[in-house]
Amino acid sequence: MLFKGKDAADGIVSKLLEEDLTGLTLAVFHPLNDGAAESYLKTKEKWLKKINAKIEVVPVDEKMTHDAFFKRLEQLNKDDSITGIMVELPLPIKIPEHELLTGINPLKDVDAITYFNQGKIFTSKNEDLIPCTSAASIKLLEHYRIDFAGKNVLVIGRSYIVGLPLFKLFLNRNATPTVAHRGTSNLKDLIHNADIVAVCAGTRGIVKSSEIKDGASVVDVGIHVTEEGKVVGDMIIDQENEESRINYSPVPGGVGTVTNAMMLHNLVQCRKLQKNQA
């Protein structure tokens, strides 16, 4: 079966539209002269329109100083008209990671990347704000009624914005997750024995579909562009008719679609958290 993201994403948006969505604004620090960033920005604008949210773009070029960046960030942190903040990485200027992850107001942290929000994820079962891609992977599996309890889950990738939060989300649902990466010596054995595989290593071909056992499920977070301009994931489909043998999310049209919906969900969550704090 193919885990297509459209229906899951539409369900998330439909549920949001039942709420009061007036006055939502997302501020985005946007790198200039970056083709990938331009594409991501257009996608954000398209999805924000679904809930009538506004966007405030903060252009970042190589001439912006460290002090100017954080002065603008602090203004947005304190501005009550700004619901959420996102920083599109990589930026064309050098910003120390620890300063960024402590500099964003945790109540406006749509990406859930701050130390505060990461700490909540790993020290509790609180899921108020979860990194969008990690949450989208779970939502997609839940949409297709994949059972987690007692299952062997393999997360391939250990970033703090995808792999590690995803590990914790599986653990919250009583799965038995293992985190692997490109340096894992017995990776092929782990893949073959897993009931669910979440591929978020950023390495094309780190998993081949033929390595997945019959009936297992795969969520593919990777995004790569081939020389022919085709968008593909981390997993290579190396056998025909795999969708009849295993379950997996296509790239494009899988996790990424749900990730955009989770951006909207997190923006709404930010406002709820701010109201509770007031």
ABEGO torsion letter per residue (X at the ends): XBBBAAAAAAAAAAAAAABBABGBBBBBBBBBGBAAAAAAAAAAAAAAAAAGBBBBBBBBBAABBAAAAAAAAAAAAABAABABBBBBOBBABBBBAAAAAAABBAAABAAGABAAAAAAAAABABAABBBAAAAAAAAAAAAAGBBABGBBBBBBEABAAAAAAAAAAAAAAGBBBBBBBAABAAAAAAAAABABBBBAAGBBGABBAAABBBGBBBBBABBBBBAAGBBBBABBBABBGAAAABBBBBOBGBAAAAAAAAAAAAAAAAAAAAAAAX
